Amino acid sequence: MNYRPDKYGNNLSILGYGCMRFPQTMGKIDMKATEKQILLAIENGVNYFDTAYVYPGSEAALGEILAKNGVREKVYIATKLPHYLIKSRAGMDKLFAEELKRLKTDHVDYYLMHMLSDVQTWERLKALGIEEWLKEKQESGAIRQVGFSYHGNTEMFCKLVDAYEWDFCQIQYNYMDEHSQAGRKGLDYAHEKGLPVIIMEPLRGGRLVNRLPEEAKKIMAEYPVCPTPAQWAFRWLWNQPEVTCVLSGMNSEEMILDNVETASDVQIGELGEPEESMLRQVATAINGKLKVGCTGCSYCMPCPKNVDIPTAFASYNLCHTESKFKGLVEYLKCTAMRKDSTAASNCIECGKCEKHCPQQIEIRKELKNVQRELEGPVYKIVRKAVKLFKAF
């Protein structure tokens, strides 16, 4: 495993463990599988674990596994304050105390303002006393380092970097988002300010691995050196010295071992202009086919009318990156064939989802497009047949 230092010289594994998508069984975290995978990652040198208050069951699962196996001091825990739920200083104390209890620890190593969207939001938190609160927690040792996670444009990201004496930050960044979101300019700006940068969505919600269009696959396959799509994505990130740690939502032993192998032999600067050029071609091929820039993060969920928004967009994109048939089959399986319909047509346009979307997608508008393309006569016939079958 390779390591890179944080602001204070602590060595972080360049591969971090994203704890949003632990293995599940019957809708609940599979603790046995999760424990095995977390311990495997630790044994192979992973020492940065990223969770959040709003990831269902994640903090509690991570805390229980680390405490049970006596490995808490071998790792760094990063979790987040859901500022959008905070209305008072008492609210900060209550949520933080709950997080410590879930995590079975007396301190958080890296504490982030979750999805800090703009300077105005930070000013609201300042008015509630967040700066004094953070200072007290750091002086007591309950919080070791303070940062923020961000989705948005470069300009606002740079303003947020300057808004406080942060210890680190976290951004969405990959070879598709090189010039969107905070982007390479934001990465460079944070690095110049001395901030370690943690990377999320390195595989764009799996799109850079499992849902590459055929043209993109062909470009990679024809290149003289043939790492897997995931290896290309990680190597592109770790090629940059400004990147400190890359989070991966690993939920299989095979994935962990493959990512660890890549993180153990990668070197800064190993990719040159030919590799960069090839990946730019891949990104162009992907972007040319996508209809919705959804990463599948699920921050838009749950929908009050049970619309499965990420699946709706994934199916819609699949229609254009692979085939209409594949997209329709996926949509049927994931909406009409469930016990309760999760179709785009359930949407009542309340707009709740759009308030939480990190990509600023016009979700209501795009769901209408999904409905128009995927809920035609064939879909309606199958949906009606499923309802009749369930009646017997």
Secondary structure, 3 states (H helix, E strand, C coil): CCEEECCCCCEEECEEEECCCCCEECCEECHHHHHHHHHHHHHCCCCEEECCCCCCCHHHHHHHHHHHCCCHHHCEEEEEECHHHCCCHHHHHHHHHHHHHHHCCCCEEEEEECCCCCHHHHHHHHHCCHHHHHHHHHHHCCEEEEEEEECCCHHHHHHHHCCCCCCEEEEECCCCCCCCCCHHHHHHHHHHCCCCEEEECCCCCCCCCCCCCHHHHHHHHCCCCCCCHHHHHHHHHHCCCCCCEEEECCCCHHHHHHHHHHHHHCCCCCCCHHHHHHHHHHHHHHHCCCCCCCCCCCCCCCCCCCCCHHHHHHHHHHHHHCCHHHHHHHHHHHHHCCCCCCCHHHCCCCCCHHHCCCCCCCHHHHHHHHHHHHCCHHHHHHHHHHHHHHHC
